């Protein structure tokens, strides 16, 4: 009688062991996630540790300036703010032309910290917003991957995303750009969509719409979400995977998400009027037609169902055709058929270079090279195919979404290098799934090979003892006559027979494991190679964070045999403008430096990085491409007092205005036809040496960049172009040098007042009148229009 007591006591013991194991696994997962968040935050602090707490790049300075205004004046003043220091004389309505998600997030963090008597400056909050949200993005990746393939894959994917270089490049401390919070919003929206798809919960569907609203507030890349999810819904319908859970996951997102998106001023009616959103509405109609067909199938007979399906499909096609006709009528008047220039650049990579040079001129809009993939995602490029295969074993609604996500993101990253940022989460998710599956296979094989013989013996013994215990338990619990037990078997015995018939035996499971197990040596070697691969990935990511992506563009450094050299010319130039010019002075420069000039110098600019007015930018490009006198006329008409140019010929800084000059010519020539690119090229080559064309040597950009440059070394050798300049000795007639930074990287010129030119004109006119008496033919000459 002792055997039954032992067997019945083993059941709660086994249940207790499983409960303890699950609890321990949950606590361990929590601490691993906490460490992943700390790692994601810490690896992005190299820019602060090595340099200083400063805002990076160009666009972040505008976001910082807007956040300062929000913290000082409040939310209502922010929505109604008209900025007269940008795009002079047009100005800009900030509240209606900016994605407010990043600004409102940082402003809220600053307000909460100050409410808790933690007096941090707005700049400090802006600097550390991106590292904080990188930790949130890692946790969101864990949740998403867990819904697809389990906890192990989720933890692996979170660890990979925390240090992937592509994401680090946009989220280091000081990179206060929209992508800092948008990537978290993107991943979290996808997680809530998959969660709703797996559970069919209307609560998660509502949260999904709210997360989508936050994404719309944060970044224009929200159109990727509102097109990818409809593609997945359509894929599920076509492959016969339609369910009520799919309907709940999609329908509230389209309705509630579109209504919320329309509340964002920069989006407004574009949420229902532009072609980027039409796919979601078309799939919305299709899913309702399919849902109605499934509904009537359950309540009608097969004969009536065929008639009803014919009617529903006919009506559905008519509605779809009507909707398509309305959409075509709405977008037919637009030359781009309702698509934005950036969207058309993604669909047709040659579109921007043909029609919109302002988009093609941005370096981050260029296609990436193959080394870019190995730099930004490193070994993940090799693991992604394995992760895609793992998603098909087995294929579910969630795993099919991951496959679709990685396929589309690979395409878009190949069109525009900036969208490597969208590829990074997809690559981390698929690579996390691949690594998790591989570790499960190898560790399971090692465990089986090491404990195979003993486990087989234990399995046989366990089966024998369990069968004996079960028979004894039945004998003890059955307190009825023997005849009755023989004639009428108990429910428990029937249930046991049914379970034995349905489930394979323990021996069959062990045999299956033996067949799937790999040899011990192969498993150990493969496991070590995976660990080595992970270590190489970690080393590369730390190097990229410390060296490649931590340096702020506002402060440049270089190393030589003399040590580390710091070039702080940008802040030196902006400080000079701030302290040595009047508050109302207008500064002209190429649009790249507009945000920094407004934020750091506090001076009015003609164009900036918003690039919303192509004609205004083309006017500045035309001025830079024109001769000195014509350029003076253009700038004077815009009330410009100072002109700023960036020059890297002395120190070897390649991103200077001379290297960008051809884009100025192309953009200017797109609006003003008298500017022609071939006039600046010698036999199709862009040159600044003695072989350069006269148009190039006499344009304003050449003169402002190389004025007095020959005085630096006596030769005028340009270290970026690796050649001596063609025109070394010349004087400026309509501009005067106001300030040149220590390393000649930023040069500021002041327009000479018009009264000096008027005096010169009167003198020349007197001499001309005296000469006309001797040569009357010259009196008929006309003044040349500088714009032609």
C-alpha angles and dihedrals in degrees: 000000000000093000096066092050091054094048095047091048090053092065098065089039090056090046090050092050091051091048092051091046092052092046092049090047091051093050091046091050090050093054092044090053090048091053090047089054092049090049092049090052097042098047089060095057097079090097091058095042097046098037123005143282099284138137114259136219125356112287094050090065091062091048089049092050091049091049090052090053091048093050092048102041106023137238099296094053088047093057091050098040115135108193111210093178094075132063093011124233093015102049126196136257101226100191093056099041105045134076099239101197098095094042095048091046094052091041091053092049090050091049093049093048092049090047087057090050093253100137104205121158122243090246092056092051091049092050094053100038094090096051090048093052092045087066089050090050091053091053091047089052089053091053093048096047091044089058089053105041111356141267098304093055090045094055092046093049092048091052091049094050093047090069107020107135095223091062093039090058089064100035108045117129106284096026094117098174133130093262089064090080100015096073090055090049091048095052094041091051090052090048093053090047091053091043090054090045091054098043106027089222118160088204092063090043089058091048088050091057091049091049089050089052090054089050091052089052092051110044143005088233088084086099087074089064096046090052101039096052093051089049089055093046090051090048091053091049094049093048092050097253097124115140140154088260090060091051093050091048094052113028098059090046093057096044102037095030093053092048091050093045090054088060091067105092096217090054103034114140090356085087088074104019106054128079094238089074100041095087091062092053093048092051088045089061092044094051091051091051091050092046091051091050091052090047097053090043089066096051104037134069117252092257094049090042092061091052092046093048090053090051095045094047091048093050091043093052090048091051092047091049090049092049092047090050091051091048092049090050091050096050099034092087092057116086089218093045092243096308122123120238093251092050091051089049089058094047093042112026091196095053098087095048090051102042113007111041091170088070094042091050093067110095094216090057092062122102114264125246123234093256088058090067093052090045096048103035101013114181091006087081088069095043097050095077090051090050091052090053090049090054089062092055089100110354115221135168090263096047092047088056090054091050091051091046094053093044095053095041091052089055095047093045088054090056099045126021091213089066091063079093090066091047093054098073092044091049091049092049095050092041090049090053091049094048093045093050091046093050090049092052096045098042090044091052092049092049092048094048093048096045100026101109097041092044091053091053091046091049092054091047092046091051092049094047093044092051091048091047092049092051091048092047091052090049092051096045094045103082096169134104116284093240093055092050091052095047097044118033116210125252090244092057090049090051091049092050091049091049092048089051095049103038124060117243123258089251091057090051092050090049090051091051090049092054093048095044119104124223114279096241093049092049094050094047092046091049091051091049091052090051090049090049090052092049091052089050092052093049092049093048093050091049091049091049094047101040115012104040107021100075112097114229090224090064116040129197137189135183128223138153087284092059133248118350121199121205110198096166097127095059089041091057095045091048090052091052091048095051103032105041134065119264093243096048116123120225123202123203138136112294094255091077100041098098093047093047092052095044101040103027096032092220132134115260132199097219135006142179095289089081093192095139112055093182093057091050090046089054091057090045090051091051092051090048096047131085116271098263095048090046090052090054092052095047092044090054088056093050090245115166102174134033120204123201130177116223126183102173094107100049100024099253103162100194095072130128095262090063090047094045098098089059088055088053093048095046092045092046090052089067103024108043095198088075105083124181096216089063089068097046130078109214089336094308126116107231137168098182129090090294093061118117120260090244090058095045093050100043120110096245092057093048097046092047099046101032107134089352091130088065091069097068105354092247106063095232113180110214094197097050091032094225142092115264119252101225110043107160119049140124132227117239104180101027134051129202110254104172140352121189124237096266095033090245095128122036124187123197130188124219112241113241117261094238090071090055092047091057090050090050093052091052091048092046091054091051090046092052091051091049094048090068089062097036111028092174091076093059090077095060116118129217111258116241107239091211093061 
